[in-house]
């Protein structure tokens, strides 16, 4: 009889080429955004894509909103 092996993948976040470790697995993606906004203000209006399976983690990517001011 073969057995199944389950493995929990960690989350990681990426913004502007910077890999950001998961600040808390119990937090939702929106809560992580709120937590990271003081360090990365542009994340407040960024779009989120993911999760993408990298083999070792689930990656969420924040992409800056493109637009004009004024």
Secondary structure, 3 states (H helix, E strand, C coil): CCCCCCCCCEEEEEECCEEEECCCCCCCHHHHHHHHCCCCHHHHHCEEEEEEECCCEEEEEEECCCCCCC
